[in-house]
Amino acid sequence: MGNVLETDYLVVGAGAAGMAITDELLTHTDRSVAIVERRSAPGGHWHVAYPFVRLHQPSSYYGVSSLQLGHDEIDEQGLNAGFYERAGADEICAYYSRVLETRFLTSGRVRWFPSCDFDGDDRFVSRLTGEVTRVVAQHRIVDTTYLEGEFPATSPPPFEVADGVRWIPAGGLAEVQEPPDRYVIVGAGKTALDACVYLLERGVPADQVCWIKSREGRWLNRRFQQSLDQLPQMVQGGALLIEAMAAATSTEDLFARLEEANVFLRVDPNTPATFMRGAIVSESELTLLRRIENVVRMGQVRRIEPDRIVLTDGSVPTTPQSLHVHCAARGVPRRPRRQMFEGRRMTVQPTMFATGPYMFAFLGVVEAMLDDDDDKNRLCEPIIDWRTDTEFLAAFRARMNVDLVASAYPELARWMKSTRLNPTSGIRAYIDDPAVVDARATVKQHAPGAVANLHKLLAQAA
């Protein structure tokens, strides 16, 4: 029969979501938590991320509420110069191990089960011993794996690769031993952007990089995603968004205005953007990426042969000496939305336009502070992970709805204003900053029109 484990909460997965939720449960309740993780350490996908990856946003508002990540330092060199530091994969994994050891396990209320597979019901199995443990969760099973993503390091290419073709996943760039005659980057998402930047920063000539992009993306400008002493810039970005939203005559017009104001960025301004993932880039990165002139736009790659690359809309030549870099994993899957709080299960999904740790921690606080599941589900209605302009607007509206509904719960509202995971939590310190004063005036003037127009734009899209 195996072992029987009794606990208040079972959290499945020790990535950003599971760690943030557990942290809030420990802070706001006296209940016990068991964490089951299939990897050997906490940190989720950061353990399989390409080695040169860094956070999109400053370290200062990533991780869990109770323990700071980074040192709130501003980078002085490189493409992030002038902005707050962004932790890399090794630092983030070490940080989550520190959270587990110094915050969770020392509480005496957390039990940790690494290298274990959860069966989706009430059991988990050790990968090392095969031992089966049945779980009796008195309050809730928190499933953070429903939308677990796929990444180049763990997923095969979504195209055929013939014998004799030289190829690697994105992370393999850090291990290249023999320089190819050129690099062929396959993908249009943030991984592909990072791969191109990695090569160009390290002296690879732009004419030795071929970039195969099936579509053009739209990206958030890192200048407007800063915190602490640069928080006034974030407030300015929000004001520009509200002003554009109030004046826009269509969704296309709205994003044209936002790109003109540099709130959103596009690598190739002459190619229409057809997707967005909420990823953040800097203007200096775009300047570097625009040096790549050999950009192939012939649809998706279907097959790579030693002498040609076959795409949906044609083919282009290649050589056995070229190194083809797989950056085309699908990331977060698109699965049907489920009710977040359902019986004794919480199925973690995106709920609003926000950074992941803040959004996940919010779920933990709602679970801890509210008693009624109907109230919880009203605050935490799942949305589709935004990939299009319309989906971004829906996520933005969901964020406004959350802020509005949460105001009816004073303790929850106080947490939202104080947690370090909310980038704007320190706004009171800058309330008299001229940029903040001007931005607040802009929001006050245009907010009613922006809200009305947002509903109108979404209705038109529907």
RASUL-V744629 format. One record per pair of residues at least 12 apart in sequence whose C-alpha atoms are under 8 Angstrom apart, sorted by sequence separation. I is the first residue (numbers start at 0). J is the second residue. D is the distance in Angstrom with one decimal. If there is no record, write none. Layout:
i=I j=J d=D
i=I j=J d=D
//
This chain:
i=59 j=71 d=6.0
i=71 j=83 d=6.5
i=72 j=84 d=5.7
i=114 j=126 d=5.5
i=115 j=127 d=8.0
i=121 j=133 d=5.7
i=122 j=134 d=5.7
i=223 j=235 d=7.3
i=298 j=310 d=5.9
i=299 j=311 d=5.6
i=305 j=317 d=6.7
i=306 j=318 d=4.9
i=336 j=348 d=7.7
i=347 j=359 d=7.8
i=382 j=394 d=6.8
i=58 j=71 d=7.5
i=71 j=84 d=6.8
i=114 j=127 d=6.9
i=121 j=134 d=5.2
i=195 j=208 d=7.7
i=223 j=236 d=5.3
i=243 j=256 d=6.1
i=297 j=310 d=6.2
i=298 j=311 d=5.2
i=299 j=312 d=8.0
i=304 j=317 d=7.9
i=305 j=318 d=5.7
i=306 j=319 d=6.8
i=121 j=135 d=7.2
i=243 j=257 d=6.6
i=297 j=311 d=6.6
i=298 j=312 d=5.7
i=305 j=319 d=5.1
i=69 j=84 d=7.5
i=297 j=312 d=4.9
i=382 j=397 d=8.0
i=152 j=168 d=5.9
i=264 j=280 d=7.9
i=297 j=313 d=6.3
i=69 j=86 d=7.0
i=151 j=168 d=5.4
i=152 j=169 d=7.3
i=240 j=257 d=6.6
i=297 j=314 d=7.7
i=362 j=379 d=7.2
i=151 j=169 d=6.5
i=152 j=170 d=6.8
i=239 j=257 d=7.4
i=264 j=282 d=7.7
i=151 j=170 d=7.9
i=266 j=285 d=5.7
i=265 j=285 d=7.7
i=13 j=34 d=6.9
i=169 j=190 d=7.3
i=239 j=260 d=7.3
i=8 j=30 d=7.6
i=10 j=32 d=7.0
i=12 j=34 d=6.8
i=13 j=35 d=7.3
i=169 j=191 d=7.8
i=172 j=194 d=7.8
i=240 j=262 d=7.4
i=266 j=288 d=6.9
i=267 j=289 d=7.3
i=379 j=401 d=7.6
i=7 j=30 d=5.9
i=8 j=31 d=6.3
i=9 j=32 d=5.8
i=10 j=33 d=6.1
i=11 j=34 d=6.0
i=12 j=35 d=5.9
i=13 j=36 d=5.7
i=68 j=91 d=7.9
i=239 j=262 d=7.5
i=266 j=289 d=6.4
i=378 j=401 d=5.7
i=7 j=31 d=5.1
i=8 j=32 d=4.7
i=9 j=33 d=4.8
i=10 j=34 d=4.8
i=11 j=35 d=5.0
i=12 j=36 d=4.8
i=59 j=83 d=8.0
i=184 j=208 d=7.3
i=186 j=210 d=7.7
i=187 j=211 d=7.4
i=6 j=31 d=5.8
i=7 j=32 d=6.0
i=8 j=33 d=6.3
i=9 j=34 d=6.0
i=10 j=35 d=6.4
i=11 j=36 d=6.3
i=12 j=37 d=7.4
i=57 j=82 d=7.9
i=58 j=83 d=7.5
i=169 j=194 d=6.5
i=182 j=207 d=6.2
i=183 j=208 d=6.0
i=184 j=209 d=6.2
i=185 j=210 d=6.4
i=186 j=211 d=6.2
i=187 j=212 d=4.9
i=6 j=32 d=6.1
i=9 j=35 d=7.5
i=57 j=83 d=5.4
i=58 j=84 d=6.1
i=68 j=94 d=6.9
i=181 j=207 d=4.6
i=182 j=208 d=4.9
i=183 j=209 d=4.7
i=184 j=210 d=4.8
i=185 j=211 d=5.0
i=186 j=212 d=5.5
i=187 j=213 d=6.5
i=236 j=262 d=6.2
i=378 j=404 d=6.6
i=6 j=33 d=6.5
i=13 j=40 d=7.9
i=14 j=41 d=6.1
i=15 j=42 d=6.6
i=57 j=84 d=5.6
i=58 j=85 d=5.0
i=180 j=207 d=7.1
i=181 j=208 d=5.8
i=182 j=209 d=6.1
i=183 j=210 d=5.9
i=184 j=211 d=6.0
i=185 j=212 d=6.7
i=186 j=213 d=7.2
i=187 j=214 d=6.3
i=378 j=405 d=7.1
i=13 j=41 d=4.9
i=14 j=42 d=4.6
i=15 j=43 d=6.8
i=57 j=85 d=4.9
i=58 j=86 d=5.8
i=181 j=209 d=7.4
i=183 j=211 d=7.2
i=187 j=215 d=6.7
i=188 j=216 d=7.1
i=13 j=42 d=6.1
i=14 j=43 d=3.7
i=56 j=85 d=6.4
i=57 j=86 d=7.7
i=187 j=216 d=7.1
i=350 j=379 d=5.7
i=13 j=43 d=5.9
i=14 j=44 d=6.9
i=55 j=85 d=7.1
i=350 j=380 d=5.7
i=351 j=381 d=7.9
i=12 j=43 d=7.3
i=54 j=85 d=5.2
i=341 j=372 d=7.6
i=350 j=381 d=4.6
i=351 j=382 d=6.9
i=53 j=85 d=6.0
i=54 j=86 d=5.7
i=66 j=98 d=7.0
i=340 j=372 d=6.2
i=349 j=381 d=5.7
i=350 j=382 d=5.3
i=53 j=86 d=5.6
i=54 j=87 d=6.4
i=62 j=95 d=7.7
i=348 j=381 d=5.8
i=349 j=382 d=5.8
i=53 j=87 d=4.2
i=348 j=382 d=7.5
i=349 j=383 d=7.1
i=52 j=87 d=5.9
i=53 j=88 d=6.4
i=340 j=375 d=7.0
i=349 j=384 d=6.4
i=51 j=87 d=7.1
i=52 j=88 d=6.4
i=340 j=376 d=6.2
i=50 j=87 d=7.8
i=51 j=88 d=7.7
i=339 j=376 d=6.2
i=50 j=88 d=6.6
i=338 j=376 d=7.1
i=50 j=89 d=7.9
i=223 j=262 d=7.0
i=352 j=391 d=7.5
i=48 j=88 d=6.8
i=339 j=379 d=6.8
i=22 j=63 d=6.4
i=23 j=64 d=7.6
i=220 j=261 d=6.8
i=339 j=380 d=6.9
i=22 j=64 d=7.1
i=46 j=88 d=7.1
i=220 j=262 d=5.5
i=338 j=380 d=7.2
i=339 j=381 d=6.7
i=352 j=394 d=4.9
i=368 j=410 d=7.9
i=19 j=62 d=6.8
i=22 j=65 d=7.1
i=45 j=88 d=5.5
i=219 j=262 d=6.3
i=220 j=263 d=5.5
i=338 j=381 d=7.1
i=351 j=394 d=4.8
i=352 j=395 d=5.2
i=368 j=411 d=7.3
i=18 j=62 d=7.9
i=19 j=63 d=4.9
i=45 j=89 d=7.9
i=219 j=263 d=4.7
i=220 j=264 d=6.1
i=337 j=381 d=7.1
i=350 j=394 d=7.4
i=351 j=395 d=6.5
i=18 j=63 d=6.8
i=19 j=64 d=7.2
i=218 j=263 d=5.4
i=219 j=264 d=6.1
i=336 j=381 d=6.2
i=351 j=396 d=7.8
i=352 j=397 d=7.2
i=353 j=398 d=7.6
i=45 j=91 d=7.3
i=46 j=92 d=6.9
i=217 j=263 d=6.4
i=218 j=264 d=5.1
i=336 j=382 d=7.0
i=351 j=397 d=5.1
i=352 j=398 d=5.7
i=365 j=411 d=7.3
i=15 j=62 d=6.6
i=45 j=92 d=6.6
i=217 j=264 d=5.8
i=218 j=265 d=6.3
i=336 j=383 d=7.2
i=350 j=397 d=7.0
i=351 j=398 d=4.7
i=364 j=411 d=7.3
i=217 j=265 d=5.1
i=350 j=398 d=7.7
i=42 j=91 d=7.1
i=216 j=265 d=6.5
i=42 j=92 d=5.1
i=215 j=265 d=7.6
i=216 j=266 d=7.8
i=333 j=383 d=7.4
i=351 j=401 d=7.8
i=41 j=92 d=6.9
i=215 j=266 d=7.8
i=333 j=384 d=7.4
i=215 j=267 d=7.5
i=42 j=95 d=5.7
i=41 j=95 d=5.9
i=42 j=96 d=7.6
i=361 j=415 d=7.8
i=41 j=96 d=6.0
i=215 j=270 d=6.6
i=217 j=272 d=5.9
i=40 j=96 d=6.9
i=215 j=271 d=6.5
i=216 j=272 d=5.1
i=217 j=273 d=7.7
i=215 j=272 d=4.7
i=216 j=273 d=6.2
i=217 j=274 d=6.4
i=218 j=275 d=6.5
i=396 j=453 d=7.5
i=41 j=99 d=7.6
i=214 j=272 d=7.2
i=215 j=273 d=5.9
i=216 j=274 d=5.0
i=217 j=275 d=5.0
i=218 j=276 d=7.5
i=219 j=277 d=6.5
i=221 j=279 d=5.6
i=214 j=273 d=6.4
i=215 j=274 d=6.8
i=216 j=275 d=5.4
i=217 j=276 d=7.8
i=218 j=277 d=6.5
i=219 j=278 d=6.1
i=220 j=279 d=5.8
i=221 j=280 d=5.4
i=222 j=281 d=6.8
i=214 j=274 d=7.6
i=218 j=278 d=5.7
i=219 j=279 d=4.6
i=220 j=280 d=5.6
i=221 j=281 d=5.0
i=218 j=279 d=5.6
i=219 j=280 d=6.3
i=220 j=281 d=5.7
i=221 j=282 d=7.8
i=392 j=453 d=7.3
i=218 j=280 d=6.4
i=220 j=282 d=7.0
i=357 j=420 d=5.0
i=356 j=420 d=6.6
i=357 j=421 d=6.0
i=393 j=457 d=7.2
i=392 j=457 d=7.3
i=389 j=457 d=6.8
i=389 j=460 d=6.9
i=40 j=113 d=6.4
i=39 j=113 d=5.0
i=34 j=109 d=7.4
i=38 j=113 d=6.0
i=39 j=114 d=5.0
i=32 j=108 d=6.2
i=33 j=109 d=5.6
i=34 j=110 d=6.3
i=35 j=111 d=6.5
i=36 j=112 d=6.3
i=37 j=113 d=5.9
i=38 j=114 d=4.9
i=18 j=95 d=7.8
i=31 j=108 d=4.6
i=32 j=109 d=4.8
i=33 j=110 d=4.7
i=34 j=111 d=5.1
i=35 j=112 d=4.8
i=36 j=113 d=4.8
i=37 j=114 d=4.4
i=38 j=115 d=7.4
i=25 j=103 d=7.9
i=30 j=108 d=7.0
i=31 j=109 d=5.9
i=32 j=110 d=6.5
i=33 j=111 d=6.0
i=34 j=112 d=5.9
i=35 j=113 d=6.0
i=36 j=114 d=6.0
i=37 j=115 d=4.6
i=33 j=112 d=7.4
i=34 j=113 d=7.9
i=35 j=114 d=7.9
i=36 j=115 d=5.7
i=37 j=116 d=5.3
i=35 j=115 d=6.2
i=36 j=116 d=7.0
i=37 j=117 d=8.0
i=22 j=103 d=7.5
i=35 j=116 d=7.4
i=210 j=291 d=7.6
i=35 j=117 d=7.1
i=209 j=291 d=7.4
i=212 j=294 d=6.9
i=213 j=295 d=7.9
i=214 j=296 d=7.2
i=25 j=108 d=7.9
i=208 j=291 d=6.7
i=209 j=292 d=7.9
i=210 j=293 d=6.3
i=211 j=294 d=5.8
i=212 j=295 d=6.1
i=213 j=296 d=5.6
i=209 j=293 d=5.1
i=210 j=294 d=4.8
i=211 j=295 d=4.6
i=212 j=296 d=5.5
i=213 j=297 d=6.5
i=214 j=298 d=7.5
i=205 j=290 d=6.0
i=206 j=291 d=6.6
i=208 j=293 d=7.0
i=209 j=294 d=6.0
i=210 j=295 d=6.1
i=211 j=296 d=6.4
i=212 j=297 d=7.8
i=213 j=298 d=4.5
i=205 j=291 d=5.1
i=206 j=292 d=7.1
i=209 j=295 d=7.4
i=212 j=298 d=7.3
i=213 j=299 d=5.2
i=205 j=292 d=7.5
i=206 j=293 d=7.0
i=212 j=299 d=7.6
i=35 j=123 d=7.7
i=196 j=284 d=6.9
i=199 j=287 d=7.3
i=37 j=126 d=7.9
i=189 j=278 d=6.8
i=196 j=287 d=7.0
i=196 j=288 d=6.6
i=195 j=288 d=6.9
i=192 j=288 d=7.6
i=48 j=150 d=7.6
i=47 j=150 d=7.9
i=49 j=152 d=7.2
i=48 j=152 d=7.0
i=47 j=152 d=6.2
i=11 j=117 d=7.2
i=47 j=153 d=7.2
i=276 j=384 d=8.0
i=277 j=385 d=7.3
i=276 j=385 d=6.1
i=277 j=386 d=7.8
i=275 j=385 d=7.0
i=276 j=386 d=5.0
i=275 j=386 d=4.6
i=276 j=387 d=7.8
i=274 j=386 d=5.2
i=275 j=387 d=5.5
i=274 j=387 d=4.9
i=275 j=388 d=7.1
i=273 j=387 d=6.7
i=274 j=388 d=7.2
i=185 j=300 d=7.7
i=51 j=170 d=7.6
i=49 j=169 d=6.3
i=50 j=170 d=6.0
i=49 j=170 d=4.0
i=48 j=170 d=7.3
i=49 j=171 d=7.7
i=51 j=173 d=7.5
i=50 j=173 d=7.0
i=17 j=141 d=7.9
i=9 j=134 d=7.8
i=17 j=143 d=6.2
i=9 j=136 d=6.1
i=16 j=143 d=6.4
i=4 j=132 d=6.7
i=6 j=134 d=7.6
i=8 j=136 d=5.5
i=1 j=130 d=6.7
i=2 j=131 d=6.6
i=3 j=132 d=5.6
i=4 j=133 d=6.0
i=5 j=134 d=6.0
i=6 j=135 d=6.3
i=7 j=136 d=5.2
i=8 j=137 d=6.8
i=11 j=140 d=7.5
i=1 j=131 d=5.2
i=2 j=132 d=4.6
i=3 j=133 d=4.8
i=4 j=134 d=4.8
i=5 j=135 d=4.8
i=6 j=136 d=5.1
i=7 j=137 d=4.6
i=8 j=138 d=5.8
i=9 j=139 d=6.5
i=10 j=140 d=6.0
i=11 j=141 d=6.0
i=12 j=142 d=7.2
i=0 j=131 d=7.7
i=1 j=132 d=5.6
i=2 j=133 d=6.1
i=3 j=134 d=5.9
i=4 j=135 d=6.0
i=5 j=136 d=6.1
i=6 j=137 d=6.2
i=7 j=138 d=5.1
i=8 j=139 d=5.1
i=9 j=140 d=4.7
i=10 j=141 d=4.6
i=11 j=142 d=5.1
i=12 j=143 d=5.7
i=1 j=133 d=7.2
i=3 j=135 d=7.3
i=5 j=137 d=7.5
i=7 j=139 d=6.9
i=8 j=140 d=5.8
i=9 j=141 d=6.0
i=10 j=142 d=6.3
i=11 j=143 d=5.9
i=12 j=144 d=6.5
i=8 j=141 d=7.2
i=10 j=143 d=7.5
i=11 j=144 d=7.0
i=254 j=388 d=7.8
i=191 j=326 d=5.3
i=190 j=326 d=5.7
i=191 j=327 d=7.8
i=183 j=321 d=7.0
i=185 j=323 d=7.2
i=188 j=326 d=7.6
i=250 j=388 d=7.3
i=164 j=303 d=7.1
i=181 j=320 d=7.6
i=182 j=321 d=5.9
i=183 j=322 d=6.0
i=184 j=323 d=6.1
i=185 j=324 d=5.9
i=186 j=325 d=7.1
i=187 j=326 d=7.8
i=188 j=327 d=7.5
i=250 j=389 d=7.4
i=82 j=222 d=7.6
i=164 j=304 d=6.3
i=180 j=320 d=5.8
i=181 j=321 d=5.1
i=182 j=322 d=5.0
i=183 j=323 d=4.6
i=184 j=324 d=4.9
i=185 j=325 d=5.5
i=186 j=326 d=4.9
i=187 j=327 d=7.4
i=52 j=193 d=7.2
i=161 j=302 d=7.4
i=163 j=304 d=7.7
i=164 j=305 d=5.2
i=179 j=320 d=5.6
i=180 j=321 d=5.5
i=181 j=322 d=6.4
i=182 j=323 d=6.0
i=183 j=324 d=5.9
i=184 j=325 d=6.7
i=185 j=326 d=5.6
i=186 j=327 d=4.6
i=83 j=225 d=7.0
i=158 j=300 d=6.2
i=159 j=301 d=6.2
i=160 j=302 d=5.8
i=161 j=303 d=6.1
i=162 j=304 d=7.6
i=163 j=305 d=5.9
i=179 j=321 d=5.4
i=180 j=322 d=7.8
i=182 j=324 d=7.2
i=184 j=326 d=7.0
i=185 j=327 d=6.2
i=82 j=225 d=7.1
i=83 j=226 d=7.8
i=158 j=301 d=4.8
i=159 j=302 d=4.4
i=160 j=303 d=5.0
i=161 j=304 d=5.2
i=162 j=305 d=7.6
i=179 j=322 d=5.9
i=157 j=301 d=7.7
i=158 j=302 d=5.3
i=159 j=303 d=6.3
i=160 j=304 d=6.5
i=161 j=305 d=7.0
i=158 j=303 d=7.6
i=51 j=197 d=7.5
i=172 j=324 d=7.9
i=165 j=319 d=6.4
i=164 j=319 d=5.8
i=165 j=320 d=7.1
i=167 j=322 d=7.4
i=169 j=324 d=5.7
i=163 j=319 d=6.6
i=165 j=321 d=6.6
i=166 j=322 d=5.4
i=167 j=323 d=6.4
i=168 j=324 d=5.5
i=169 j=325 d=5.7
i=165 j=322 d=5.2
i=166 j=323 d=4.4
i=167 j=324 d=5.2
i=168 j=325 d=4.6
i=169 j=326 d=5.6
i=165 j=323 d=6.2
i=166 j=324 d=5.7
i=167 j=325 d=6.1
i=168 j=326 d=6.5
i=164 j=323 d=7.9
i=166 j=325 d=7.2
i=56 j=221 d=7.1
i=55 j=221 d=7.9
i=60 j=226 d=7.9
i=57 j=224 d=7.9
i=59 j=226 d=7.4
i=56 j=224 d=6.7
i=57 j=225 d=6.6
i=56 j=225 d=7.3
i=57 j=226 d=7.3
i=156 j=325 d=6.3
i=157 j=327 d=7.0
i=156 j=327 d=6.8
i=157 j=328 d=7.1
i=156 j=328 d=6.9
i=155 j=328 d=7.9
i=151 j=325 d=6.4
i=154 j=328 d=6.7
i=151 j=326 d=5.9
i=151 j=327 d=6.8
i=151 j=328 d=5.3
i=150 j=328 d=5.2
i=149 j=328 d=6.0
i=150 j=329 d=7.1
i=149 j=329 d=6.0
i=150 j=330 d=5.9
i=148 j=329 d=7.5
i=149 j=330 d=4.7
i=148 j=330 d=4.7
i=149 j=331 d=6.5
i=148 j=331 d=4.1
i=149 j=332 d=7.7
i=147 j=331 d=6.2
i=148 j=332 d=6.0
i=146 j=331 d=6.0
i=147 j=332 d=7.2
i=146 j=332 d=5.9
i=146 j=333 d=7.6
i=146 j=334 d=7.2
i=230 j=422 d=7.8
i=230 j=423 d=7.0
i=230 j=425 d=7.9
i=226 j=422 d=5.7
i=230 j=426 d=7.1
i=225 j=422 d=7.7
i=226 j=423 d=7.1
i=227 j=425 d=6.8
i=231 j=429 d=7.1
i=230 j=429 d=7.9
i=235 j=434 d=6.8
i=242 j=441 d=7.0
i=235 j=435 d=6.9
i=238 j=438 d=5.3
i=242 j=442 d=7.1
i=245 j=445 d=6.0
i=145 j=346 d=6.7
i=146 j=347 d=7.9
i=231 j=432 d=7.3
i=234 j=435 d=6.4
i=237 j=438 d=7.9
i=238 j=439 d=7.2
i=241 j=442 d=6.3
i=245 j=446 d=7.2
i=79 j=281 d=7.4
i=142 j=344 d=7.3
i=145 j=347 d=6.9
i=146 j=348 d=6.9
i=232 j=434 d=7.6
i=245 j=447 d=7.9
i=246 j=448 d=7.9
i=78 j=281 d=7.5
i=140 j=343 d=6.1
i=141 j=344 d=5.9
i=142 j=345 d=6.0
i=143 j=346 d=6.5
i=144 j=347 d=7.6
i=145 j=348 d=7.5
i=231 j=434 d=6.0
i=235 j=438 d=5.4
i=238 j=441 d=6.1
i=242 j=445 d=5.7
i=245 j=448 d=4.8
i=246 j=449 d=7.5
i=79 j=283 d=8.0
i=139 j=343 d=4.5
i=140 j=344 d=4.7
i=141 j=345 d=4.7
i=142 j=346 d=5.1
i=143 j=347 d=5.1
i=231 j=435 d=5.5
i=234 j=438 d=6.4
i=238 j=442 d=5.5
i=241 j=445 d=6.5
i=242 j=446 d=7.6
i=244 j=448 d=7.9
i=245 j=449 d=3.8
i=78 j=283 d=5.8
i=138 j=343 d=6.2
i=139 j=344 d=5.2
i=140 j=345 d=6.1
i=141 j=346 d=6.3
i=142 j=347 d=6.1
i=143 j=348 d=7.8
i=241 j=446 d=6.2
i=244 j=449 d=4.9
i=245 j=450 d=7.4
i=247 j=452 d=7.7
i=78 j=284 d=6.3
i=139 j=345 d=6.7
i=141 j=347 d=7.2
i=243 j=449 d=7.8
i=244 j=450 d=7.9
i=245 j=451 d=7.9
i=250 j=456 d=6.3
i=242 j=449 d=7.0
i=245 j=452 d=6.0
i=249 j=456 d=6.4
i=241 j=449 d=5.8
i=244 j=452 d=6.7
i=245 j=453 d=7.8
i=244 j=453 d=6.7
i=55 j=278 d=6.5
i=56 j=279 d=6.9
i=55 j=279 d=5.2
i=55 j=280 d=7.0
i=63 j=356 d=6.8
i=62 j=356 d=5.9
i=61 j=356 d=6.0
i=60 j=356 d=8.0
i=61 j=357 d=7.8
i=64 j=360 d=7.7
i=63 j=360 d=7.4
i=16 j=347 d=7.9
i=19 j=356 d=6.1
i=23 j=360 d=6.3
i=27 j=364 d=7.1
i=19 j=357 d=8.0
i=22 j=360 d=7.7
i=16 j=355 d=7.4
i=20 j=359 d=6.0
i=24 j=363 d=5.9
i=28 j=367 d=6.2
i=15 j=355 d=7.4
i=16 j=356 d=6.5
i=19 j=359 d=6.0
i=20 j=360 d=5.0
i=23 j=363 d=5.3
i=24 j=364 d=6.9
i=27 j=367 d=5.9
i=15 j=356 d=6.1
i=19 j=360 d=4.8
i=20 j=361 d=7.7
i=22 j=363 d=7.9
i=23 j=364 d=5.7
i=27 j=368 d=7.2
i=17 j=359 d=7.9
i=20 j=362 d=6.6
i=21 j=363 d=6.9
i=24 j=366 d=7.8
i=16 j=359 d=5.2
i=20 j=363 d=4.3
i=24 j=367 d=6.0
i=15 j=359 d=7.8
i=16 j=360 d=7.4
i=19 j=363 d=7.4
i=20 j=364 d=7.6
i=23 j=367 d=7.6
i=64 j=418 d=6.1
i=64 j=419 d=6.0
i=64 j=420 d=6.1
i=63 j=420 d=7.3
i=62 j=420 d=7.6
i=60 j=419 d=5.8
i=61 j=420 d=6.1
i=59 j=419 d=7.5
i=60 j=420 d=4.4
i=59 j=420 d=7.7
i=60 j=421 d=6.7
i=60 j=422 d=6.1
//
